[in-house]
Amino acid sequence: MALEELYREVILDHYRNPRNKGQLDTPDATAQGVNPLCGDEISIEIRYDGDVVSDVAVVGQGCSISQSSASMMTEAIKGKTKAEIEDLVDKFRTMMSLDESDDTGLDPERPGSVLGDLEALQGVRQYPVRIKCASLGWNTLMEALESS
């Protein structure tokens, strides 16, 4: 199976079987995000244990890119501190950047070596209008982190 096909399957799996979907009883931080260009919507709720994300939930509607990216993001941030999450967001944004001079640290020979399933989204860069779809959950996450 070609790498591109594998990535497509990862995206579809997260879209069809979203992780951490729902709402939390008592979130410590929340944020809502909307992409007005296409109507994608994301709502994120976070619960902390000290400075560590102990639980996260997401609810949304929209395209497979926005919804699968949010699902992957929730898995990636559980158990991480705010500082670790900010570093992860920076890596994700670099990966999604159209600036080819950016060093993402991604190894094409070892997919998933840096960002795990999130690396499946790097193909979105070929469609610049879709980068906002993939980034919606991440931008909403940063709003939630800044509000707590």
FITOR-182669 format. One record per residue (C-alpha): residue number from 1; residue in three letters; z, x, y. Coordinates in Angstrom, 3 decimals. Layout:
REM residues N
+-----+--------+----------+----------+----------+
! num ! residu !        z !        x !        y !
+-----+--------+----------+----------+----------+
! NUM !    ALA !        Z !        X !        Y !
...
+-----+--------+----------+----------+----------+
This chain:
REM residues 148
+-----+--------+----------+----------+----------+
! num ! residu !        z !        x !        y !
+-----+--------+----------+----------+----------+
!   1 !    MET !    0.000 !    0.000 !    0.000 !
!   2 !    ALA !   -0.982 !    1.387 !    3.392 !
!   3 !    LEU !    1.778 !    2.074 !    5.905 !
!   4 !    GLU !    0.354 !   -0.540 !    8.281 !
!   5 !    GLU !    0.521 !   -3.180 !    5.532 !
!   6 !    LEU !    4.100 !   -2.190 !    4.698 !
!   7 !    TYR !    5.072 !   -2.559 !    8.346 !
!   8 !    ARG !    3.382 !   -5.967 !    8.509 !
!   9 !    GLU !    5.419 !   -7.089 !    5.475 !
!  10 !    VAL !    8.678 !   -5.908 !    7.067 !
!  11 !    ILE !    7.908 !   -7.864 !   10.246 !
!  12 !    LEU !    6.996 !  -11.004 !    8.300 !
!  13 !    ASP !   10.130 !  -10.732 !    6.146 !
!  14 !    HIS !   12.375 !  -10.621 !    9.220 !
!  15 !    TYR !   10.447 !  -13.515 !   10.779 !
!  16 !    ARG !   10.652 !  -15.697 !    7.660 !
!  17 !    ASN !   14.223 !  -14.663 !    6.786 !
!  18 !    PRO !   15.928 !  -13.829 !   10.081 !
!  19 !    ARG !   19.148 !  -11.884 !    9.800 !
!  20 !    ASN !   22.293 !  -12.912 !   11.700 !
!  21 !    LYS !   20.763 !  -16.170 !   12.867 !
!  22 !    GLY !   23.176 !  -18.675 !   14.352 !
!  23 !    GLN !   26.097 !  -18.730 !   16.720 !
!  24 !    LEU !   29.543 !  -17.155 !   16.793 !
!  25 !    ASP !   32.721 !  -19.203 !   17.245 !
!  26 !    THR !   34.233 !  -16.927 !   19.876 !
!  27 !    PRO !   31.737 !  -14.399 !   21.231 !
!  28 !    ASP !   32.910 !  -11.675 !   23.595 !
!  29 !    ALA !   29.493 !  -11.367 !   25.229 !
!  30 !    THR !   26.419 !  -13.561 !   25.478 !
!  31 !    ALA !   23.011 !  -13.446 !   27.115 !
!  32 !    GLN !   19.824 !  -15.462 !   27.119 !
!  33 !    GLY !   16.336 !  -14.101 !   27.550 !
!  34 !    VAL !   12.960 !  -15.741 !   28.079 !
!  35 !    ASN !    9.471 !  -14.288 !   28.204 !
!  36 !    PRO !    7.763 !  -16.616 !   30.712 !
!  37 !    LEU !    4.301 !  -15.333 !   29.765 !
!  38 !    CYS !    4.459 !  -16.764 !   26.250 !
!  39 !    GLY !    7.618 !  -18.882 !   26.092 !
!  40 !    ASP !    9.581 !  -16.715 !   23.625 !
!  41 !    GLU !   13.337 !  -17.339 !   23.868 !
!  42 !    ILE !   16.324 !  -15.376 !   22.568 !
!  43 !    SER !   20.059 !  -16.042 !   22.806 !
!  44 !    ILE !   22.447 !  -13.289 !   21.700 !
!  45 !    GLU !   26.171 !  -13.491 !   21.036 !
!  46 !    ILE !   28.310 !  -10.429 !   20.304 !
!  47 !    ARG !   31.853 !  -10.000 !   19.052 !
!  48 !    TYR !   33.680 !   -6.672 !   19.368 !
!  49 !    ASP !   36.470 !   -5.001 !   17.502 !
!  50 !    GLY !   37.555 !   -2.571 !   20.192 !
!  51 !    ASP !   34.358 !   -0.873 !   21.337 !
!  52 !    VAL !   32.473 !   -1.555 !   18.085 !
!  53 !    VAL !   30.173 !   -4.526 !   17.481 !
!  54 !    SER !   31.832 !   -6.386 !   14.625 !
!  55 !    ASP !   29.475 !   -9.360 !   14.599 !
!  56 !    VAL !   26.289 !  -10.475 !   16.289 !
!  57 !    ALA !   24.279 !  -13.669 !   16.172 !
!  58 !    VAL !   20.889 !  -14.567 !   17.544 !
!  59 !    VAL !   19.063 !  -17.841 !   18.047 !
!  60 !    GLY !   15.542 !  -18.078 !   19.314 !
!  61 !    GLN !   12.067 !  -19.368 !   19.073 !
!  62 !    GLY !    8.756 !  -17.742 !   19.584 !
!  63 !    CYS !    6.230 !  -15.455 !   17.980 !
!  64 !    SER !    6.814 !  -13.397 !   14.858 !
!  65 !    ILE !    7.078 !  -10.189 !   16.907 !
!  66 !    SER !    9.888 !  -11.388 !   19.197 !
!  67 !    GLN !   11.852 !  -13.079 !   16.450 !
!  68 !    SER !   11.538 !  -10.294 !   13.868 !
!  69 !    SER !   12.405 !   -7.649 !   16.476 !
!  70 !    ALA !   15.584 !   -9.575 !   17.345 !
!  71 !    SER !   16.466 !   -9.886 !   13.656 !
!  72 !    MET !   15.996 !   -6.148 !   13.077 !
!  73 !    MET !   17.988 !   -5.402 !   16.214 !
!  74 !    THR !   21.002 !   -7.402 !   15.016 !
!  75 !    GLU !   21.101 !   -5.425 !   11.789 !
!  76 !    ALA !   20.760 !   -2.141 !   13.656 !
!  77 !    ILE !   23.665 !   -2.694 !   16.079 !
!  78 !    LYS !   26.404 !   -3.961 !   13.744 !
!  79 !    GLY !   29.181 !   -1.408 !   13.420 !
!  80 !    LYS !   27.960 !    0.621 !   16.402 !
!  81 !    THR !   29.714 !    1.381 !   19.686 !
!  82 !    LYS !   28.205 !    0.466 !   23.035 !
!  83 !    ALA !   27.234 !    4.113 !   23.573 !
!  84 !    GLU !   25.492 !    4.262 !   20.182 !
!  85 !    ILE !   23.687 !    1.003 !   20.959 !
!  86 !    GLU !   22.517 !    2.288 !   24.336 !
!  87 !    ASP !   21.124 !    5.373 !   22.566 !
!  88 !    LEU !   19.369 !    3.133 !   20.032 !
!  89 !    VAL !   17.890 !    1.010 !   22.844 !
!  90 !    ASP !   16.585 !    4.180 !   24.518 !
!  91 !    LYS !   14.936 !    5.278 !   21.251 !
!  92 !    PHE !   13.417 !    1.823 !   20.768 !
!  93 !    ARG !   12.077 !    1.746 !   24.337 !
!  94 !    THR !   10.600 !    5.221 !   23.898 !
!  95 !    MET !    8.930 !    4.117 !   20.673 !
!  96 !    MET !    7.442 !    1.102 !   22.466 !
!  97 !    SER !    6.292 !    3.141 !   25.465 !
!  98 !    LEU !    2.578 !    3.430 !   26.105 !
!  99 !    ASP !    3.103 !    6.979 !   27.379 !
! 100 !    GLU !    1.804 !    9.077 !   24.507 !
! 101 !    SER !    3.581 !   12.149 !   25.900 !
! 102 !    ASP !    6.960 !   10.624 !   24.980 !
! 103 !    ASP !    8.496 !   12.306 !   21.964 !
! 104 !    THR !    9.815 !    9.448 !   19.882 !
! 105 !    GLY !   11.130 !   11.697 !   17.151 !
! 106 !    LEU !    9.348 !    9.442 !   14.637 !
! 107 !    ASP !    7.973 !   11.223 !   11.608 !
! 108 !    PRO !    4.744 !    9.560 !   10.370 !
! 109 !    GLU !    5.288 !   11.195 !    6.984 !
! 110 !    ARG !    8.744 !    9.615 !    6.627 !
! 111 !    PRO !    8.632 !    6.051 !    7.991 !
! 112 !    GLY !   12.054 !    4.691 !    8.814 !
! 113 !    SER !   13.557 !    8.164 !    9.172 !
! 114 !    VAL !   14.841 !    7.521 !   12.713 !
! 115 !    LEU !   14.903 !    3.784 !   13.417 !
! 116 !    GLY !   14.674 !    2.250 !    9.934 !
! 117 !    ASP !   12.910 !   -1.118 !    9.787 !
! 118 !    LEU !   12.484 !   -1.036 !   13.564 !
! 119 !    GLU !    9.721 !    1.517 !   13.144 !
! 120 !    ALA !    7.593 !   -1.322 !   11.756 !
! 121 !    LEU !    7.227 !   -2.480 !   15.363 !
! 122 !    GLN !    5.563 !    0.699 !   16.616 !
! 123 !    GLY !    2.134 !   -0.785 !   15.860 !
! 124 !    VAL !    2.768 !   -3.326 !   18.629 !
! 125 !    ARG !    1.965 !   -0.553 !   21.132 !
! 126 !    GLN !   -1.701 !   -1.118 !   20.265 !
! 127 !    TYR !   -1.374 !   -4.542 !   21.936 !
! 128 !    PRO !    0.309 !   -3.910 !   25.310 !
! 129 !    VAL !    0.801 !   -7.601 !   26.072 !
! 130 !    ARG !    2.935 !   -7.893 !   22.890 !
! 131 !    ILE !    5.339 !   -5.113 !   23.898 !
! 132 !    LYS !    7.242 !   -7.672 !   25.982 !
! 133 !    CYS !    7.584 !   -9.816 !   22.864 !
! 134 !    ALA !    9.101 !   -6.957 !   20.870 !
! 135 !    SER !   11.362 !   -5.930 !   23.770 !
! 136 !    LEU !   12.745 !   -9.369 !   24.651 !
! 137 !    GLY !   15.717 !   -9.202 !   22.287 !
! 138 !    TRP !   16.520 !   -5.633 !   23.351 !
! 139 !    ASN !   16.488 !   -6.495 !   27.049 !
! 140 !    THR !   18.681 !   -9.509 !   26.311 !
! 141 !    LEU !   21.021 !   -7.280 !   24.291 !
! 142 !    MET !   21.432 !   -4.946 !   27.269 !
! 143 !    GLU !   22.306 !   -7.926 !   29.490 !
! 144 !    ALA !   24.967 !   -8.962 !   26.972 !
! 145 !    LEU !   26.396 !   -5.427 !   26.833 !
! 146 !    GLU !   26.526 !   -5.219 !   30.631 !
! 147 !    SER !   28.322 !   -8.577 !   30.840 !
! 148 !    SER !   31.182 !   -7.494 !   28.565 !
+-----+--------+----------+----------+----------+
